[in-house]
């Protein structure tokens, strides 16, 4: 059995997927005995898209040794979620922003281990921002929802492609999508200054950063939510294909 498991990633890459944390009081309000029980939870669309692309998804609960996951993984998918703590990028403090120190610490350590191991990484929405901040970049703390392309229309159908993104020549995103693509949009922050060895490779028409890539490593981040769209997006195929090599 052990030998079979060791050869499996050569055929079906094992893709680790990050999730969110909460308490039973939030997710199971009708169960008072679970109010203080910690819960790791995951939106299923990420895993389904990885599987459709040919990978084997595994969801990653928070543990105190994230590098132990990376030892077994062929690729990493950093998912969407709440804001990265602005203290990590010397941003303005805002008491109204809900952050998870636990999730931040876990994902930053997980990404550091993935970069050391050289496995491919795809960051989606918050995941892109985690990549950027870890590598020393900064964020736009808040986009005006009423201006530009309207990047945080949370009342809309999540599958709706609401604005155009242009992809830079010579980039992975250009290879995957061509010069432009239409995307959905559910974010109130964005990349400001890119981190070390990151290249901005996609922007919306109003100039908002929508994609970044590492100049040498297989690391790609997109600001939209490709997992929610009605067709399998090519970024998932990219992640699985690179992990298979």
VOMI-881053 format. One record per residue (C-alpha): residue in one letter; chain; y, z, x. Coordinates in Angstrom, 3 decimals. Layout:
BEGIN
+--------+--------+----------+----------+----------+
| residu | chaine |        Y |        Z |        X |
+--------+--------+----------+----------+----------+
|      A |      A |        Y |        Z |        X |
...
+--------+--------+----------+----------+----------+
***
This chain:
BEGIN
+--------+--------+----------+----------+----------+
| residu | chaine |        Y |        Z |        X |
+--------+--------+----------+----------+----------+
|      X |      A |    0.000 |    0.000 |    0.000 |
|      X |      A |    2.444 |    0.867 |    2.786 |
|      X |      A |    1.966 |   -2.527 |    4.419 |
|      X |      A |    2.625 |   -4.267 |    1.100 |
|      X |      A |    5.859 |   -2.318 |    0.583 |
|      X |      A |    7.059 |   -3.131 |    4.068 |
|      X |      A |    6.629 |   -6.879 |    3.518 |
|      X |      A |    8.193 |   -6.910 |    0.042 |
|      X |      A |   11.847 |   -7.237 |    1.228 |
|      X |      A |   10.922 |  -10.467 |    3.022 |
|      X |      A |   10.219 |  -11.979 |   -0.397 |
|      X |      A |   12.430 |   -9.953 |   -2.730 |
|      X |      A |   15.414 |   -8.246 |   -1.072 |
|      X |      A |   15.975 |   -4.634 |   -2.076 |
|      X |      A |   19.588 |   -4.270 |   -3.226 |
|      X |      A |   21.067 |   -0.781 |   -3.526 |
|      X |      A |   23.586 |   -0.281 |   -6.338 |
|      X |      A |   26.060 |    2.587 |   -6.528 |
|      X |      A |   26.870 |    4.378 |   -9.772 |
|      X |      A |   29.004 |    7.109 |  -11.255 |
|      X |      A |   28.768 |   10.862 |  -11.711 |
|      X |      A |   29.530 |   13.049 |  -14.677 |
|      X |      A |   28.319 |   16.170 |  -16.486 |
|      X |      A |   26.048 |   16.525 |  -19.465 |
|      X |      A |   29.005 |   17.749 |  -21.530 |
|      X |      A |   30.437 |   14.220 |  -21.348 |
|      X |      A |   27.302 |   12.115 |  -21.773 |
|      X |      A |   25.299 |   14.440 |  -24.027 |
|      X |      A |   27.861 |   16.445 |  -26.029 |
|      X |      A |   25.262 |   17.328 |  -28.643 |
|      X |      A |   23.082 |   19.155 |  -26.100 |
|      X |      A |   24.839 |   22.429 |  -25.186 |
|      X |      A |   22.098 |   23.418 |  -22.742 |
|      X |      A |   23.042 |   20.378 |  -20.625 |
|      X |      A |   26.827 |   20.813 |  -20.520 |
|      X |      A |   26.931 |   21.646 |  -16.803 |
|      X |      A |   24.021 |   19.441 |  -15.765 |
|      X |      A |   25.077 |   16.787 |  -13.208 |
|      X |      A |   24.397 |   13.218 |  -14.279 |
|      X |      A |   24.216 |   10.054 |  -12.171 |
|      X |      A |   24.640 |    7.006 |  -14.389 |
|      X |      A |   24.779 |    3.255 |  -13.963 |
|      X |      A |   25.956 |    0.257 |  -15.961 |
|      X |      A |   22.889 |   -1.933 |  -16.389 |
|      X |      A |   24.663 |   -5.273 |  -15.974 |
|      X |      A |   24.801 |   -4.912 |  -12.182 |
|      X |      A |   21.040 |   -4.466 |  -11.890 |
|      X |      A |   20.305 |   -7.284 |  -14.322 |
|      X |      A |   22.493 |   -9.700 |  -12.387 |
|      X |      A |   20.861 |   -8.777 |   -9.082 |
|      X |      A |   17.448 |   -9.346 |  -10.650 |
|      X |      A |   18.515 |  -12.696 |  -12.123 |
|      X |      A |   19.656 |  -13.739 |   -8.647 |
|      X |      A |   16.218 |  -12.956 |   -7.228 |
|      X |      A |   16.771 |   -9.487 |   -5.801 |
|      X |      A |   15.095 |   -6.187 |   -6.597 |
|      X |      A |   17.778 |   -3.711 |   -7.717 |
|      X |      A |   17.568 |   -0.004 |   -6.971 |
|      X |      A |   20.178 |    2.419 |   -8.291 |
|      X |      A |   21.415 |    5.000 |   -5.800 |
|      X |      A |   22.076 |    8.553 |   -7.012 |
|      X |      A |   24.405 |   10.571 |   -4.798 |
|      X |      A |   22.596 |   12.378 |   -1.978 |
|      X |      A |   23.812 |   14.225 |    1.107 |
|      X |      A |   22.381 |   11.649 |    3.533 |
|      X |      A |   23.488 |    8.176 |    2.354 |
|      X |      A |   22.291 |    6.561 |    5.581 |
|      X |      A |   18.724 |    7.326 |    4.511 |
|      X |      A |   19.143 |    4.760 |    1.738 |
|      X |      A |   20.423 |    2.095 |    4.100 |
|      X |      A |   17.304 |    2.451 |    6.256 |
|      X |      A |   15.329 |    1.033 |    3.306 |
|      X |      A |   17.820 |   -1.466 |    1.879 |
|      X |      A |   18.356 |   -5.163 |    2.501 |
|      X |      A |   21.790 |   -5.284 |    0.829 |
|      X |      A |   24.368 |   -3.031 |   -0.800 |
|      X |      A |   26.373 |   -3.503 |   -3.990 |
|      X |      A |   29.419 |   -1.236 |   -4.397 |
|      X |      A |   30.316 |   -1.137 |   -8.076 |
|      X |      A |   33.445 |   -0.596 |  -10.137 |
|      X |      A |   34.826 |    2.743 |  -11.244 |
|      X |      A |   37.724 |    5.135 |  -10.861 |
|      X |      A |   40.426 |    5.131 |   -8.214 |
|      X |      A |   39.787 |    5.881 |   -4.563 |
|      X |      A |   41.583 |    9.104 |   -3.668 |
|      X |      A |   45.029 |    7.975 |   -2.418 |
|      X |      A |   44.826 |   10.567 |    0.370 |
|      X |      A |   42.288 |    8.259 |    2.024 |
|      X |      A |   44.862 |    5.505 |    2.436 |
|      X |      A |   48.022 |    7.665 |    2.642 |
|      X |      A |   49.103 |    6.530 |   -0.797 |
|      X |      A |   51.412 |    8.364 |   -3.192 |
|      X |      A |   49.888 |   11.403 |   -4.873 |
|      X |      A |   49.580 |   11.241 |   -8.650 |
|      X |      A |   48.200 |   14.160 |  -10.634 |
|      X |      A |   47.381 |   11.819 |  -13.525 |
|      X |      A |   44.856 |    9.898 |  -11.418 |
|      X |      A |   41.280 |   11.049 |  -11.852 |
|      X |      A |   39.340 |   10.806 |   -8.611 |
|      X |      A |   35.832 |   11.816 |   -7.597 |
|      X |      A |   35.741 |   13.289 |   -4.116 |
|      X |      A |   31.961 |   13.372 |   -4.365 |
|      X |      A |   31.678 |    9.673 |   -5.106 |
|      X |      A |   34.292 |    8.743 |   -2.503 |
|      X |      A |   32.503 |   10.680 |    0.238 |
|      X |      A |   29.123 |    9.222 |   -0.710 |
|      X |      A |   30.266 |    5.604 |   -0.897 |
|      X |      A |   32.350 |    5.725 |    2.265 |
|      X |      A |   29.398 |    7.149 |    4.210 |
|      X |      A |   27.062 |    4.624 |    2.586 |
|      X |      A |   29.320 |    1.721 |    3.527 |
|      X |      A |   29.719 |    2.986 |    7.090 |
|      X |      A |   25.927 |    3.076 |    7.418 |
|      X |      A |   25.605 |   -0.410 |    5.917 |
|      X |      A |   28.143 |   -1.815 |    8.379 |
|      X |      A |   26.292 |   -0.220 |   11.295 |
|      X |      A |   23.002 |   -1.626 |   10.046 |
|      X |      A |   24.457 |   -5.086 |    9.489 |
|      X |      A |   23.179 |   -5.511 |    5.933 |
|      X |      A |   25.253 |   -7.653 |    3.544 |
|      X |      A |   27.673 |   -5.871 |    1.234 |
|      X |      A |   29.235 |   -6.996 |   -2.038 |
|      X |      A |   32.081 |   -4.904 |   -3.457 |
|      X |      A |   33.177 |   -5.314 |   -7.066 |
|      X |      A |   36.563 |   -4.008 |   -8.289 |
|      X |      A |   36.601 |   -0.415 |   -6.947 |
|      X |      A |   33.955 |   -1.580 |   -4.468 |
|      X |      A |   36.405 |   -4.056 |   -2.937 |
|      X |      A |   38.952 |   -1.262 |   -2.643 |
|      X |      A |   36.427 |    1.043 |   -0.958 |
|      X |      A |   35.754 |   -1.673 |    1.628 |
|      X |      A |   39.456 |   -2.191 |    2.235 |
|      X |      A |   40.347 |    1.497 |    2.544 |
|      X |      A |   37.396 |    2.299 |    4.810 |
|      X |      A |   38.577 |   -0.421 |    7.193 |
|      X |      A |   42.114 |    0.947 |    7.262 |
|      X |      A |   43.753 |   -1.071 |    4.503 |
|      X |      A |   46.079 |    0.097 |    1.755 |
|      X |      A |   46.331 |   -0.463 |   -1.987 |
|      X |      A |   48.952 |   -1.296 |   -4.560 |
|      X |      A |   48.879 |    2.028 |   -6.445 |
|      X |      A |   49.610 |    0.592 |   -9.871 |
|      X |      A |   50.042 |   -2.908 |  -11.259 |
|      X |      A |   52.370 |   -3.327 |  -14.212 |
|      X |      A |   50.043 |   -4.347 |  -17.026 |
|      X |      A |   52.804 |   -6.268 |  -18.787 |
|      X |      A |   53.743 |   -8.429 |  -15.812 |
|      X |      A |   52.084 |  -11.319 |  -14.008 |
|      X |      A |   48.599 |  -12.238 |  -15.120 |
|      X |      A |   47.949 |   -8.939 |  -16.939 |
|      X |      A |   45.178 |   -7.526 |  -14.796 |
|      X |      A |   44.047 |   -4.613 |  -16.958 |
|      X |      A |   43.427 |   -5.832 |  -20.493 |
|      X |      A |   40.763 |   -3.291 |  -21.411 |
|      X |      A |   40.976 |   -4.020 |  -25.119 |
|      X |      A |   39.678 |   -7.555 |  -24.612 |
|      X |      A |   36.123 |   -8.858 |  -24.606 |
|      X |      A |   34.796 |   -8.115 |  -21.126 |
|      X |      A |   33.334 |  -11.620 |  -20.896 |
|      X |      A |   36.713 |  -13.292 |  -21.459 |
|      X |      A |   37.976 |  -15.282 |  -18.492 |
|      X |      A |   41.677 |  -14.493 |  -18.710 |
|      X |      A |   43.276 |  -15.762 |  -15.516 |
|      X |      A |   42.800 |  -18.156 |  -12.630 |
|      X |      A |   41.918 |  -17.250 |   -9.056 |
|      X |      A |   42.504 |  -19.560 |   -6.113 |
|      X |      A |   40.039 |  -19.420 |   -3.198 |
|      X |      A |   41.117 |  -20.046 |    0.396 |
|      X |      A |   39.736 |  -22.993 |    2.345 |
|      X |      A |   36.950 |  -22.069 |    4.751 |
|      X |      A |   36.011 |  -18.910 |    2.864 |
|      X |      A |   32.734 |  -17.808 |    1.323 |
|      X |      A |   34.427 |  -17.701 |   -2.071 |
|      X |      A |   35.595 |  -21.307 |   -1.636 |
|      X |      A |   32.001 |  -22.329 |   -0.905 |
|      X |      A |   30.761 |  -20.458 |   -3.984 |
|      X |      A |   33.482 |  -21.279 |   -6.519 |
|      X |      A |   35.454 |  -24.232 |   -5.238 |
|      X |      A |   39.242 |  -24.125 |   -5.041 |
|      X |      A |   39.767 |  -22.210 |   -8.309 |
|      X |      A |   37.820 |  -20.219 |  -10.863 |
|      X |      A |   38.588 |  -18.312 |  -14.056 |
|      X |      A |   37.823 |  -14.589 |  -14.102 |
|      X |      A |   38.027 |  -11.513 |  -16.301 |
|      X |      A |   40.276 |   -8.652 |  -15.247 |
|      X |      A |   40.079 |   -4.862 |  -15.646 |
|      X |      A |   41.954 |   -3.208 |  -12.779 |
|      X |      A |   45.257 |   -1.420 |  -12.295 |
|      X |      A |   45.157 |   -1.346 |   -8.479 |
|      X |      A |   44.739 |   -4.064 |   -5.864 |
|      X |      A |   44.665 |   -4.633 |   -2.123 |
|      X |      A |   48.084 |   -4.368 |   -0.476 |
|      X |      A |   47.487 |   -4.515 |    3.292 |
|      X |      A |   43.996 |   -5.722 |    4.241 |
|      X |      A |   41.860 |   -3.541 |    6.467 |
|      X |      A |   40.846 |   -4.321 |   10.037 |
|      X |      A |   38.874 |   -7.576 |   10.332 |
|      X |      A |   39.314 |   -8.317 |    6.637 |
|      X |      A |   40.690 |  -11.646 |    5.483 |
|      X |      A |   42.280 |  -12.160 |    2.071 |
|      X |      A |   40.454 |  -15.156 |    0.618 |
|      X |      A |   41.411 |  -15.206 |   -3.061 |
|      X |      A |   44.536 |  -14.533 |   -5.107 |
|      X |      A |   45.576 |  -14.907 |   -8.713 |
|      X |      A |   48.547 |  -17.102 |   -9.580 |
|      X |      A |   50.882 |  -14.078 |   -9.472 |
|      X |      A |   49.821 |  -13.310 |   -5.891 |
|      X |      A |   47.523 |  -10.363 |   -6.610 |
|      X |      A |   44.649 |  -10.133 |   -4.132 |
|      X |      A |   41.362 |  -10.986 |   -5.866 |
|      X |      A |   38.984 |  -11.425 |   -2.938 |
|      X |      A |   38.481 |  -10.305 |    0.658 |
|      X |      A |   35.918 |  -11.132 |    3.323 |
|      X |      A |   35.051 |   -9.652 |    6.695 |
|      X |      A |   35.737 |  -12.068 |    9.524 |
|      X |      A |   32.382 |  -11.474 |   11.254 |
|      X |      A |   30.103 |   -9.381 |    9.015 |
|      X |      A |   28.517 |  -10.405 |    5.706 |
|      X |      A |   30.925 |   -8.329 |    3.632 |
|      X |      A |   32.568 |   -9.747 |    0.519 |
|      X |      A |   34.720 |   -8.098 |   -2.140 |
|      X |      A |   36.015 |   -9.389 |   -5.472 |
|      X |      A |   38.505 |   -7.665 |   -7.757 |
|      X |      A |   37.139 |   -9.028 |  -11.031 |
|      X |      A |   33.881 |   -8.029 |  -12.760 |
|      X |      A |   31.393 |  -10.901 |  -12.289 |
|      X |      A |   28.541 |   -8.808 |  -13.698 |
|      X |      A |   30.204 |   -8.829 |  -17.137 |
|      X |      A |   30.679 |  -12.578 |  -17.454 |
|      X |      A |   28.466 |  -14.654 |  -19.690 |
|      X |      A |   26.824 |  -16.619 |  -16.869 |
|      X |      A |   25.288 |  -15.521 |  -13.571 |
|      X |      A |   28.096 |  -15.586 |  -11.018 |
|      X |      A |   27.369 |  -17.068 |   -7.562 |
|      X |      A |   28.404 |  -13.912 |   -5.671 |
|      X |      A |   25.086 |  -12.343 |   -6.688 |
|      X |      A |   23.161 |  -15.323 |   -5.367 |
|      X |      A |   25.139 |  -15.055 |   -2.124 |
|      X |      A |   24.209 |  -11.387 |   -1.715 |
|      X |      A |   20.514 |  -11.983 |   -2.331 |
|      X |      A |   20.375 |  -15.145 |   -0.221 |
|      X |      A |   22.019 |  -13.491 |    2.791 |
|      X |      A |   19.777 |  -10.443 |    2.406 |
|      X |      A |   16.735 |  -12.735 |    2.498 |
|      X |      A |   17.620 |  -14.235 |    5.874 |
+--------+--------+----------+----------+----------+
***
